[in-house]
Amino acid sequence: MKVYAFYLRKPKINFTLPYNWINIVKYSALIILGGSTAIVLLEVDKVMLNSFLEIDNVAYYAVSGFIASTIAVPSRAMHQITYPLTASYINNKEKPALKNPLPEKFVTLFIVSGILFLLIF
């Protein structure tokens, strides 16, 4: 399939920067800083707790942190849907639509996260 795609349209390698490369670098830096901040906060807690508690309790804390981040995955999916909807409602000045921010689709995400919670425990 790749050979046929290359036959139809040959790839062109371009080493020039796009016109908005500064914006791309700024956005990438913010994404990297945000992700590294979350990781640092989780790791600092473990290091600080190690000096106050026994190692077994720190292990429980680490596992519970991983479980909490797994349960938060459906929440992130819901935010990817709600943030653009809310922004469009605000831009279009549709106040009645803002009163009911949770359509029926989010009930499914709630059920999935509940099942995931029950499967872990």
C-alpha positions as CSV (number, residue, x, y, z in Angstrom):
1,M,0.0,0.0,0.0
2,K,2.9,2.3,0.8
3,V,4.5,1.7,-2.6
4,Y,1.2,2.5,-4.4
5,A,0.8,5.7,-2.4
6,F,4.3,6.7,-3.3
7,Y,3.6,5.9,-6.9
8,L,0.6,8.2,-6.9
9,R,2.3,11.0,-5.1
10,K,6.0,11.1,-4.5
11,P,7.1,12.4,-1.2
12,K,9.0,15.7,-1.1
13,I,11.5,16.3,1.6
14,N,11.5,20.0,2.7
15,F,14.0,21.3,5.3
16,T,12.7,24.8,5.5
17,L,10.9,26.0,8.7
18,P,7.3,26.9,8.5
19,Y,6.3,30.5,8.7
20,N,4.8,30.1,12.2
21,W,7.7,28.0,13.7
22,I,8.0,30.3,16.7
23,N,4.4,29.7,17.7
24,I,5.0,25.9,17.3
25,V,8.1,26.0,19.5
26,K,6.3,28.1,22.2
27,Y,3.3,25.7,22.3
28,S,5.6,22.7,22.4
29,A,7.5,24.2,25.3
30,L,4.3,24.8,27.2
31,I,3.2,21.2,26.6
32,I,6.5,19.8,27.8
33,L,6.6,22.1,30.9
34,G,3.0,21.1,31.8
35,G,3.7,17.4,31.5
36,S,7.0,17.6,33.4
37,T,5.4,19.6,36.2
38,A,2.8,16.8,36.8
39,I,5.5,14.2,36.9
40,V,7.7,16.2,39.2
41,L,4.8,16.8,41.6
42,L,4.1,13.0,41.8
43,E,7.8,12.2,42.3
44,V,8.5,14.8,44.9
45,D,5.6,13.5,47.1
46,K,7.1,10.0,47.0
47,V,10.6,11.3,48.0
48,M,9.2,13.5,50.8
49,L,7.0,10.6,52.2
50,N,10.0,8.3,52.1
51,S,11.6,10.4,54.9
52,F,8.5,10.3,57.1
53,L,6.9,6.9,56.5
54,E,8.0,3.3,56.0
55,I,8.8,2.2,52.5
56,D,5.7,-0.1,52.4
57,N,3.4,2.9,52.9
58,V,5.2,4.9,50.2
59,A,4.6,2.0,47.9
60,Y,0.9,2.1,48.6
61,Y,0.9,5.8,47.9
62,A,2.7,5.3,44.6
63,V,0.2,2.6,43.5
64,S,-2.7,4.7,44.5
65,G,-1.4,7.6,42.5
66,F,-1.1,5.5,39.4
67,I,-4.7,4.2,40.0
68,A,-6.0,7.8,40.3
69,S,-4.3,8.8,37.1
70,T,-5.9,5.8,35.3
71,I,-9.3,6.7,36.6
72,A,-8.8,10.3,35.4
73,V,-8.5,9.2,31.7
74,P,-12.2,9.4,31.0
75,S,-12.3,12.8,32.6
76,R,-9.7,14.0,30.2
77,A,-11.8,12.7,27.3
78,M,-14.8,14.5,28.6
79,H,-12.9,17.8,28.9
80,Q,-11.7,17.5,25.3
81,I,-15.4,17.5,24.3
82,T,-16.7,20.1,26.8
83,Y,-14.1,22.8,26.4
84,P,-14.7,23.5,22.7
85,L,-18.5,23.3,23.2
86,T,-18.4,25.7,26.1
87,A,-16.2,28.1,24.2
88,S,-18.5,28.0,21.2
89,Y,-21.5,28.6,23.4
90,I,-19.8,31.6,25.0
91,N,-18.7,33.1,21.7
92,N,-22.2,32.7,20.2
93,K,-23.8,34.0,23.5
94,E,-26.0,30.9,23.9
95,K,-26.7,31.1,27.6
96,P,-29.5,28.5,27.7
97,A,-27.0,25.9,26.3
98,L,-24.6,26.7,29.1
99,K,-27.1,25.7,31.7
100,N,-27.0,22.0,30.7
101,P,-23.3,21.3,30.0
102,L,-23.6,17.5,30.3
103,P,-25.4,15.9,27.4
104,E,-26.4,12.3,27.4
105,K,-23.1,11.2,25.9
106,F,-21.3,12.0,29.2
107,V,-23.3,9.5,31.1
108,T,-21.5,6.8,29.1
109,L,-18.2,8.2,30.2
110,F,-19.4,8.3,33.7
111,I,-20.4,4.6,33.5
112,V,-17.0,3.6,31.9
113,S,-15.0,5.4,34.6
114,G,-17.2,3.7,37.3
115,I,-16.6,0.3,35.8
116,L,-12.9,1.0,35.6
117,F,-12.9,2.0,39.2
118,L,-14.7,-1.2,40.2
119,L,-12.3,-3.3,38.1
120,I,-9.3,-1.8,39.8
121,F,-10.6,-2.4,43.3
